[in-house]
């Protein structure tokens, strides 16, 4: 008798294949960049066939768009965990700045940077990821406003303040991709805390935050 898989088993296998393809796309973006990302390298990294790729995705760009959504969600979850650690008293402000800066210098950031370059040349990517980018921008804004209050500043002034903070960290992440220097990182972190966090009040950690974060994978 042929070995026929049960429907649930096929669904699980399908989920594993999709996850492997998206993980491979992210890894290849980080290691090779968007311009050198090829179907052959994706398939080799994922350990799946070309038929499996096109069974789940209409094109390589469709896979990259799906992987991009995962990257943005992972990045948002990473920042949410850092915020929770500060607001719950697990870490102090210095550790918060160090962990946030590290997030913007991580492979997650490099992947977003490479995908941003891809969107400049691939119209499909720009269109396919626009909703995910709107959600990411909202999550990034909420990361700051859920973590800190800036007494004396209006909501619009606070929004501008944190937008500049985010852009500063993006610049640090971009510069760091060319090589890490401990002294430069230390100076950046000290300057960031002084410029952006002086007078900022850490908001208390809500019970709902704890529940949400406990549901996130480690």
N, C-alpha and C positions, 0 to 999 in steps of 0.2 A: 504493500500500500504506500502511495506517495505521502511524504511528510508535509501535511498541510497545516499551516499556522492558523491559530485562532485569530479572529478579528482584533481582539485586544492586543495580541502579540504583534500583529502587523502595525497597529497604531503606534505601539511603543517603538518598534524598529524605525518607523517613519520619523517619529520625533527625534530619535537618536541621530538619524541621517541628516535631518535639517539642522540640528544643533552642531553636528560635526562640520557641516559645510559653512555655517555662519562663523564658527570658531576659527576655521581655517582661513576664511576671508579676512577676519580681523588680524590674525597672526601674520598673514602675508602682507597686509597693508602696513603693519608696523615694521616688519623686517625688510620688505622690498619696495614699499611705496605704491601709490595708485598706478603710476605709469608703467610699472613692471609687473603688475599683478596679472597673471595668466590663468586660463582655465586649467592647463596642465599642472601648474603648481598648486592650485586649489585642490584638484582631485587627489594629487599625491599626498598633500598634507591631511586631507580629510579621510583618505583611505576609502573612497567610494568611486563608483564608475561615472562616466560621462552621462550615461542614461539616467542614473539616479539624480544627478544635478538637474537635468532638464525635465525630469519627472516632477520635481518639487518647485522649480523656478523657471520662468520663461526665458531668462537670459542671465548672463553673468552680472549685469548691472542690477537685475531684480534681486539677486542674492546679496549683492553689496548693499543695496538699499535696506534689505531686511536686517543685515548685520549692523548697519548704521543705527537702526532703531534700538537694537540690543545694546550697542555701545553707549548711546545716550542714556538709556535706562540704567545701565550699570553705573555710569558716571554720576547720575542723579542719586542713586542709592548710596554710593560711596560718600557723597557729600552729606546726605541725610544722616548717615551713621556718625560722621564727624561732628555734625551739629548736635546730635543727641548726646554724644560723649561729653561735649562741653556743657550743655544745658543741664545734664544730670550730675555734673560735678566730677565726672570720671577723669577729665583732663583739664588743665588750666589753659589760659589764653595762649601762652607760648606754644604749647603742644598743639592747640587748635590751628595756629598759623602754620606750624611745621607740617602738620598732616594735610591741611588744605593745599599748601604749596606743593607737597609731594604728589597729591592727586592731579594737579595741573601739570606735573612733569612726568606723569606715568604713561604707560602704553595706551591707556584709555584716551588720554589727550592727543597723543601722536596719531592714533587711529582717526580721531575726529578731524585733525588737521589735514591728514591725507585725503579723507573723504570730502572735506571742504574744497580741496584742490580739484578733486574729481568732478564735483558739481559745477565747476566753472567751465568744464569742457564737455560734460555729458548732460544734455538737457533732460533726459529721462531721470537721472539721479536727482536733479534739482526739484523736479516735479514730484517724484515718488517720496521724497523725504521731507517735503515742506511741512506737513502736519507734525511729524516727529520733532522738527526743529522748533516749531511754535511751542510744543509741550516742554521741550528742553529749556527754552528761554524762560518760560514761566517757572519751571523747577529751579533754575539757577537764581532767579530773582527771589523766589520764596526761601531758598537756602539762607540768604542773608537776612531777609525781613522776618523770618521765623526764628532766627537765632539771636538777632540783636534789635534793640531799639536805639534810636538816636534822638534823645530829648532835645527839643528846640528846633528841630528840622521838620519841615512839612513832608507829607508823603512823597510829593514829587521831588523834593530835594534829597530825601533818603534814596529814592530810586536812582537818581543821578549819581549819588555817592557810591552806591553799591555797583552800579554799572561800570564806573571807573575802576573800582576795586577788582571786578571780574576781568576787565581788560588788562589791568596790571598783571594779574596772575597768568593770563593768556600769553602776554609778552614774556614773562618769566619762563613759562613752559616751552615756548618757541626757542628762546635763547638757550635753555638747558638742553634742548635736543642736539645741540652742537657740541656738548661736553659739559660735565658737571664740575663745578668748582665750589668747594666747601665754604671758602671765605665769601664769595659772591652770594651764595645762598644765605649765609648767616646775615649779611648786610641787608639783603632783600627782605628777609623775614623781620628784622628789627625795624627797618624803615616802613614796611607794610603795617605793622602793628601800631607804630607811632602815628602814621598818617591817617589810617582808616579806622582804627579801633579806639583811639583816644576819645574818651567820653561816651563810648558805646556801652550800652547796658545789656547784659546777657538775659534773655527771656527765660522764665522758668520752663522746665520740661513738663509737658502735658502728659497725662496718662495715655491718651490716644497715640502719642508719638511712640511710647514704649511698645504698645501692641503692634503697631505697624512695623517697627524695626525688628521685633522678634520674629515676624513672619518672613523677613528677608533671609535669603540663603547666606551662609557664611562665606 
